[in-house]
Structures are given as C-alpha cells and as structure tokens.
Amino acid sequence: MKHCTVAFATPARQWLWQVVLADDATVADALLAARSTAADAEVPWESEVGIFGELCDRNTVLRDGDRVEIYLPLKLDPKESRRERARARKGVPGQGPSRPPKEPASR
C-alpha cells in the first residue's frame, strides 16, 4: 500500500486529500479515490495533472508519498498576455523603450 496526497487550490482555498492506494495505482486511481471523498469541492477533475509540479499522464504509476496536483486551466496564453502588455506600453505617453537606442559610432 502507498500513501499519496491529491491537491487542488484556487486563490481563495486549498484542498488536500490523503489517499491510500494499491502498489500499482496510477494518477487516475488517486483522483478517483479523492473524488469519492470530495462532495463539496468545486474541482475540475478533468484538468491537467502533475506530480510535484511536473505534468504527467493519468496512467503514470505513483510512488509512495507522491503529491498529485490538479491544475486550473490558464485564462490567457502567457505569450499572448505578454504581447498585449507590450502593445499597451507602446500606447502610453511617456513610456519609452526600456533601453535607449544606440547612437551611431563616429569616426
């Protein structure tokens, strides 16, 4: 038997479920065990999951002491978010580039 933790968090709250599983248990088994005890939790059970911060497949076999984490889907693509911030900075008066332009070398 192995003991694992299933974790999910929102900005407002965190849930942790301690589960006891068979030696050949997978991430999917841990999620199923946690879900059976999480009646009031608003958890996106079908979201991406990971073990200690590393994305993994639901068929991954767990080791004793692993923490399975359920991730919230991203609201924005990080690259697109950065592009939007850059476009917004260009439109703000007095907000110049982060570095001054290079001056041509004189001879």
N, CA, C and O atoms as a DFTB+ gen file, in Angstrom:
428 C
 N C O
     1  1       0.850      -1.186       0.000
     2  2       0.000       0.000       0.000
     3  2       0.891       1.243       0.000
     4  3       1.966       1.272       0.600
     5  1       0.398       2.267      -0.698
     6  2       1.135       3.527      -0.709
     7  2       0.203       4.670      -0.327
     8  3      -0.999       4.638      -0.589
     9  1       0.789       5.663       0.289
    10  2       0.056       6.830       0.750
    11  2       0.436       8.010      -0.141
    12  3       1.616       8.324      -0.297
    13  1      -0.561       8.653      -0.719
    14  2      -0.344       9.800      -1.594
    15  2      -1.300      10.919      -1.206
    16  3      -2.257      10.714      -0.460
    17  1      -1.020      12.096      -1.727
    18  2      -1.860      13.259      -1.499
    19  2      -2.347      13.770      -2.853
    20  3      -1.584      13.819      -3.817
    21  1      -3.603      14.143      -2.915
    22  2      -4.156      14.811      -4.092
    23  2      -4.431      16.243      -3.660
    24  3      -5.058      16.481      -2.628
    25  1      -3.952      17.202      -4.464
    26  2      -4.063      18.613      -4.095
    27  2      -4.705      19.428      -5.207
    28  3      -4.481      19.184      -6.393
    29  1      -5.504      20.398      -4.796
    30  2      -6.090      21.373      -5.715
    31  2      -6.221      22.685      -4.962
    32  3      -6.583      22.698      -3.786
    33  1      -5.925      23.795      -5.641
    34  2      -6.018      25.100      -4.975
    35  2      -6.566      26.150      -5.921
    36  3      -6.317      26.130      -7.126
    37  1      -7.315      27.062      -5.339
    38  2      -7.749      28.272      -6.022
    39  2      -7.149      29.429      -5.245
    40  3      -6.588      29.209      -4.171
    41  1      -7.245      30.651      -5.744
    42  2      -6.727      31.771      -4.946
    43  2      -7.385      31.885      -3.572
    44  3      -6.790      32.425      -2.640
    45  1      -8.601      31.382      -3.448
    46  2      -9.335      31.529      -2.196
    47  2      -9.218      30.337      -1.250
    48  3      -9.391      30.489      -0.041
    49  1      -8.923      29.146      -1.792
    50  2      -8.971      27.959      -0.934
    51  2      -8.074      26.849      -1.476
    52  3      -7.764      26.805      -2.666
    53  1      -7.669      25.963      -0.583
    54  2      -6.855      24.809      -0.954
    55  2      -7.507      23.540      -0.427
    56  3      -8.015      23.518       0.694
    57  1      -7.495      22.478      -1.237
    58  2      -7.999      21.177      -0.825
    59  2      -6.862      20.181      -0.870
    60  3      -6.068      20.181      -1.811
    61  1      -6.779      19.331       0.139
    62  2      -5.815      18.232       0.181
    63  2      -6.550      16.977       0.605
    64  3      -7.271      16.972       1.603
    65  1      -6.362      15.903      -0.168
    66  2      -6.962      14.619       0.166
    67  2      -5.853      13.600       0.323
    68  3      -5.043      13.413      -0.585
    69  1      -5.813      12.941       1.469
    70  2      -4.870      11.855       1.709
    71  2      -5.535      10.566       1.245
    72  3      -6.639      10.241       1.682
    73  1      -4.868       9.834       0.361
    74  2      -5.449       8.602      -0.161
    75  2      -4.475       7.452       0.045
    76  3      -3.260       7.632      -0.031
    77  1      -5.018       6.274       0.305
    78  2      -4.229       5.049       0.437
    79  2      -4.571       4.194      -0.774
    80  3      -5.738       3.906      -1.042
    81  1      -3.536       3.797      -1.497
    82  2      -3.732       3.125      -2.783
    83  2      -2.954       1.818      -2.849
    84  3      -2.038       1.578      -2.062
    85  1      -3.337       0.993      -3.794
    86  2      -2.604      -0.249      -4.054
    87  2      -1.225       0.085      -4.629
    88  3      -1.010       1.193      -5.120
    89  1      -0.306      -0.856      -4.571
    90  2       1.060      -0.612      -5.036
    91  2       1.147      -0.287      -6.527
    92  3       2.076       0.404      -6.945
    93  1       0.218      -0.760      -7.326
    94  2       0.249      -0.498      -8.766
    95  2      -0.696       0.635      -9.175
    96  3      -1.054       0.740     -10.348
    97  1      -1.098       1.474      -8.238
    98  2      -2.071       2.541      -8.504
    99  2      -1.484       3.629      -9.399
   100  3      -0.288       3.919      -9.362
   101  1      -2.362       4.217     -10.201
   102  2      -1.976       5.295     -11.115
   103  2      -2.549       6.626     -10.621
   104  3      -3.274       6.689      -9.628
   105  1      -2.198       7.675     -11.343
   106  2      -2.730       9.003     -11.036
   107  2      -4.256       8.977     -11.123
   108  3      -4.937       9.566     -10.284
   109  1      -4.789       8.297     -12.136
   110  2      -6.246       8.207     -12.287
   111  2      -6.886       7.549     -11.066
   112  3      -7.958       7.966     -10.628
   113  1      -6.239       6.528     -10.517
   114  2      -6.761       5.872      -9.314
   115  2      -6.781       6.832      -8.122
   116  3      -7.732       6.837      -7.341
   117  1      -5.742       7.632      -7.989
   118  2      -5.670       8.596      -6.889
   119  2      -6.769       9.648      -7.026
   120  3      -7.398      10.031      -6.039
   121  1      -6.993      10.111      -8.252
   122  2      -8.049      11.100      -8.482
   123  2      -9.420      10.524      -8.164
   124  3     -10.264      11.204      -7.579
   125  1      -9.641       9.277      -8.547
   126  2     -10.916       8.621      -8.269
   127  2     -11.134       8.475      -6.758
   128  3     -12.237       8.701      -6.260
   129  1     -10.081       8.099      -6.042
   130  2     -10.191       7.953      -4.585
   131  2     -10.469       9.294      -3.918
   132  3     -11.277       9.369      -2.993
   133  1      -9.807      10.354      -4.380
   134  2     -10.030      11.679      -3.798
   135  2     -11.424      12.187      -4.140
   136  3     -12.090      12.795      -3.303
   137  1     -11.856      11.941      -5.351
   138  2     -13.164      12.430      -5.793
   139  2     -14.298      11.818      -4.979
   140  3     -15.323      12.462      -4.759
   141  1     -14.120      10.589      -4.536
   142  2     -15.171       9.930      -3.763
   143  2     -15.367      10.568      -2.393
   144  3     -16.413      10.385      -1.771
   145  1     -14.367      11.316      -1.913
   146  2     -14.487      11.966      -0.600
   147  2     -14.662      13.480      -0.713
   148  3     -14.713      14.169       0.305
   149  1     -14.753      14.004      -1.931
   150  2     -14.778      15.451      -2.139
   151  2     -16.149      15.924      -2.586
   152  3     -16.289      16.471      -3.680
   153  1     -17.134      15.726      -1.777
   154  2     -18.506      16.054      -2.158
   155  2     -18.710      17.557      -2.391
   156  3     -19.411      17.938      -3.329
   157  1     -18.118      18.406      -1.564
   158  2     -18.387      19.841      -1.657
   159  2     -17.370      20.594      -2.508
   160  3     -17.550      21.784      -2.767
   161  1     -16.332      19.941      -2.937
   162  2     -15.253      20.629      -3.660
   163  2     -15.650      20.920      -5.105
   164  3     -16.247      20.086      -5.785
   165  1     -15.306      22.113      -5.550
   166  2     -15.538      22.519      -6.937
   167  2     -14.239      22.304      -7.694
   168  3     -13.516      23.257      -7.985
   169  1     -13.950      21.068      -8.008
   170  2     -12.660      20.689      -8.585
   171  2     -12.833      20.334     -10.056
   172  3     -13.736      19.573     -10.406
   173  1     -11.980      20.874     -10.920
   174  2     -12.026      20.482     -12.332
   175  2     -11.307      19.145     -12.531
   176  3     -10.153      19.117     -12.956
   177  1     -11.973      18.064     -12.230
   178  2     -11.351      16.736     -12.201
   179  2     -10.749      16.328     -13.540
   180  3      -9.862      15.475     -13.583
   181  1     -11.215      16.921     -14.625
   182  2     -10.719      16.544     -15.952
   183  2      -9.560      17.423     -16.425
   184  3      -9.082      17.258     -17.548
   185  1      -9.106      18.348     -15.592
   186  2      -7.998      19.238     -15.961
   187  2      -6.682      18.474     -16.016
   188  3      -6.602      17.296     -15.668
   189  1      -5.654      19.188     -16.467
   190  2      -4.324      18.590     -16.492
   191  2      -3.856      18.335     -15.066
   192  3      -4.264      19.021     -14.129
   193  1      -2.987      17.331     -14.921
   194  2      -2.481      16.953     -13.604
   195  2      -0.968      16.812     -13.660
   196  3      -0.368      16.691     -14.728
   197  1      -0.377      16.832     -12.483
   198  2       1.062      16.656     -12.378
   199  2       1.414      16.035     -11.052
   200  3       0.580      15.910     -10.155
   201  1       2.675      15.647     -10.946
   202  2       3.211      15.115      -9.697
   203  2       4.340      16.045      -9.278
   204  3       5.328      16.194      -9.997
   205  1       4.196      16.657      -8.136
   206  2       5.171      17.622      -7.608
   207  2       5.554      18.660      -8.660
   208  3       6.739      18.942      -8.841
   209  1       4.564      19.235      -9.360
   210  2       4.820      20.329     -10.281
   211  2       5.215      19.935     -11.686
   212  3       5.418      20.814     -12.524
   213  1       5.333      18.665     -11.978
   214  2       5.685      18.189     -13.318
   215  2       4.461      17.562     -13.963
   216  3       3.888      16.623     -13.410
   217  1       4.049      18.067     -15.130
   218  2       2.908      17.485     -15.828
   219  2       3.124      15.996     -16.052
   220  3       4.243      15.551     -16.311
   221  1       2.052      15.238     -15.952
   222  2       2.153      13.801     -16.173
   223  2       0.856      13.279     -16.765
   224  3      -0.161      13.972     -16.788
   225  1       0.911      12.064     -17.237
   226  2      -0.243      11.375     -17.800
   227  2      -1.022      10.729     -16.655
   228  3      -0.451      10.417     -15.610
   229  1      -2.298      10.533     -16.849
   230  2      -3.116       9.904     -15.806
   231  2      -2.791       8.422     -15.628
   232  3      -3.201       7.820     -14.636
   233  1      -2.068       7.831     -16.565
   234  2      -1.676       6.421     -16.446
   235  2      -0.341       6.240     -15.733
   236  3       0.144       5.116     -15.610
   237  1       0.255       7.325     -15.265
   238  2       1.533       7.255     -14.554
   239  2       1.342       6.521     -13.229
   240  3       0.430       6.825     -12.460
   241  1       2.219       5.551     -12.979
   242  2       2.168       4.807     -11.720
   243  2       2.794       5.663     -10.627
   244  3       3.881       6.215     -10.797
   245  1       2.102       5.763      -9.519
   246  2       2.551       6.598      -8.400
   247  2       3.552       5.877      -7.518
   248  3       3.595       4.647      -7.477
   249  1       4.354       6.657      -6.816
   250  2       5.253       6.135      -5.778
   251  2       4.709       6.579      -4.420
   252  3       3.948       7.543      -4.327
   253  1       5.100       5.882      -3.399
   254  2       4.667       6.228      -2.052
   255  2       5.108       7.655      -1.733
   256  3       6.273       8.006      -1.920
   257  1       4.176       8.474      -1.253
   258  2       4.477       9.844      -0.869
   259  2       4.286      10.883      -1.964
   260  3       4.481      12.072      -1.712
   261  1       3.912      10.473      -3.173
   262  2       3.707      11.428      -4.260
   263  2       2.544      12.371      -3.961
   264  3       1.594      12.014      -3.264
   265  1       2.647      13.597      -4.511
   266  2       1.557      14.565      -4.417
   267  2       1.035      14.814      -5.831
   268  3       1.734      15.369      -6.679
   269  1      -0.186      14.401      -6.061
   270  2      -0.835      14.621      -7.355
   271  2      -1.506      15.978      -7.295
   272  3      -2.282      16.254      -6.380
   273  1      -1.206      16.829      -8.273
   274  2      -1.751      18.180      -8.288
   275  2      -2.690      18.343      -9.474
   276  3      -2.373      17.920     -10.586
   277  1      -3.834      18.949      -9.239
   278  2      -4.814      19.240     -10.278
   279  2      -4.648      20.709     -10.625
   280  3      -4.725      21.575      -9.754
   281  1      -4.418      20.986     -11.913
   282  2      -4.122      22.350     -12.344
   283  2      -5.345      23.034     -12.940
   284  3      -6.139      22.423     -13.656
   285  1      -5.474      24.312     -12.628
   286  2      -6.514      25.131     -13.250
   287  2      -6.093      25.453     -14.675
   288  3      -4.910      25.683     -14.929
   289  1      -7.028      25.474     -15.602
   290  2      -6.654      25.865     -16.965
   291  2      -6.253      27.338     -16.997
   292  3      -6.786      28.150     -16.240
   293  1      -5.309      27.677     -17.879
   294  2      -4.869      29.064     -18.000
   295  2      -5.983      29.913     -18.593
   296  3      -6.680      29.483     -19.512
   297  1      -6.147      31.117     -18.066
   298  2      -7.153      32.031     -18.606
   299  2      -6.646      32.676     -19.894
   300  3      -7.421      32.935     -20.814
   301  1      -5.348      32.930     -19.952
   302  2      -4.730      33.536     -21.120
   303  2      -3.460      32.772     -21.460
   304  3      -2.806      32.208     -20.583
   305  1      -3.127      32.761     -22.716
   306  2      -1.853      32.216     -23.147
   307  2      -0.761      33.177     -22.664
   308  3      -0.852      34.373     -22.941
   309  1       0.260      32.702     -21.956
   310  2       1.290      33.607     -21.418
   311  2       1.973      34.452     -22.500
   312  3       2.276      35.623     -22.267
   313  1       2.216      33.874     -23.670
   314  2       2.856      34.643     -24.744
   315  2       1.941      35.757     -25.235
   316  3       2.391      36.880     -25.459
   317  1       0.658      35.449     -25.401
   318  2      -0.282      36.465     -25.856
   319  2      -0.453      37.557     -24.797
   320  3      -0.583      38.733     -25.137
   321  1      -0.452      37.181     -23.539
   322  2      -0.563      38.160     -22.459
   323  2       0.611      39.143     -22.503
   324  3       0.420      40.348     -22.339
   325  1       1.818      38.630     -22.724
   326  2       2.996      39.492     -22.815
   327  2       2.881      40.425     -24.018
   328  3       3.205      41.609     -23.917
   329  1       2.425      39.904     -25.149
   330  2       2.255      40.741     -26.342
   331  2       1.265      41.879     -26.072
   332  3       1.491      43.015     -26.488
   333  1       0.169      41.566     -25.375
   334  2      -0.825      42.598     -25.054
   335  2      -0.228      43.674     -24.158
   336  3      -0.484      44.862     -24.355
   337  1       0.566      43.262     -23.173
   338  2       1.205      44.249     -22.292
   339  2       2.173      45.122     -23.084
   340  3       2.240      46.330     -22.857
   341  1       2.921      44.527     -24.007
   342  2       3.859      45.302     -24.823
   343  2       3.115      46.291     -25.709
   344  3       3.536      47.439     -25.852
   345  1       2.010      45.851     -26.306
   346  2       1.210      46.761     -27.143
   347  2       0.649      47.897     -26.292
   348  3       0.611      49.042     -26.744
   349  1       0.220      47.605     -25.088
   350  2      -0.338      48.634     -24.205
   351  2       0.730      49.655     -23.813
   352  3       0.445      50.850     -23.737
   353  1       1.957      49.191     -23.563
   354  2       3.042      50.114     -23.198
   355  2       3.370      51.060     -24.348
   356  3       3.698      52.223     -24.114
   357  1       3.288      50.584     -25.574
   358  2       3.598      51.441     -26.724
   359  2       2.612      52.592     -26.826
   360  3       2.965      53.669     -27.305
   361  1       1.377      52.376     -26.379
   362  2       0.363      53.412     -26.482
   363  2       0.338      54.384     -25.316
   364  3      -0.422      55.351     -25.357
   365  1       1.142      54.167     -24.271
   366  2       1.132      55.022     -23.083
   367  2       2.129      56.159     -23.275
   368  3       3.308      55.898     -23.514
   369  1       1.686      57.431     -23.175
   370  2       2.617      58.554     -23.319
   371  2       3.670      58.533     -22.218
   372  3       3.370      58.236     -21.062
   373  1       4.901      58.851     -22.590
   374  2       5.984      58.895     -21.616
   375  2       6.571      57.531     -21.297
   376  3       7.519      57.431     -20.518
   377  1       6.038      56.515     -21.871
   378  2       6.538      55.159     -21.629
   379  2       7.367      54.761     -22.840
   380  3       6.841      54.214     -23.809
   381  1       8.635      55.032     -22.780
   382  2       9.517      54.725     -23.900
   383  2      10.061      53.319     -23.814
   384  3       9.668      52.541     -22.944
   385  1      10.963      52.997     -24.716
   386  2      11.571      51.668     -24.671
   387  2      12.402      51.509     -23.408
   388  3      12.821      52.490     -22.794
   389  1      12.632      50.264     -23.034
   390  2      13.374      50.015     -21.800
   391  2      14.840      50.392     -21.931
   392  3      15.505      50.651     -20.928
   393  1      15.355      50.427     -23.166
   394  2      16.743      50.835     -23.402
   395  2      16.751      51.964     -24.432
   396  3      15.975      51.949     -25.387
   397  1      17.636      52.942     -24.228
   398  2      17.714      53.991     -25.240
   399  2      18.320      53.422     -26.525
   400  3      19.114      52.484     -26.469
   401  1      17.955      53.979     -27.675
   402  2      18.522      53.476     -28.921
   403  2      20.017      53.738     -28.973
   404  3      20.505      54.719     -28.411
   405  1      20.743      52.850     -29.656
   406  2      22.199      53.026     -29.805
   407  2      22.473      54.177     -30.759
   408  3      21.801      54.335     -31.778
   409  1      23.466      54.972     -30.412
   410  2      23.854      56.046     -31.295
   411  2      24.909      55.519     -32.254
   412  3      25.732      54.686     -31.876
   413  1      24.890      55.997     -33.491
   414  2      25.901      55.528     -34.451
   415  2      27.300      55.897     -33.984
   416  3      27.524      56.965     -33.413
   417  1      28.224      54.999     -34.236
   418  2      29.618      55.261     -33.847
   419  2      30.213      56.306     -34.764
   420  3      30.081      56.219     -35.984
   421  1      30.874      57.304     -34.175
   422  2      31.519      58.336     -35.012
   423  2      32.989      57.977     -35.208
   424  3      33.627      57.381     -34.340
   425  1      33.503      58.358     -36.367
   426  2      34.908      58.027     -36.670
   427  2      35.759      59.222     -36.672
   428  3      36.963      59.122     -36.908
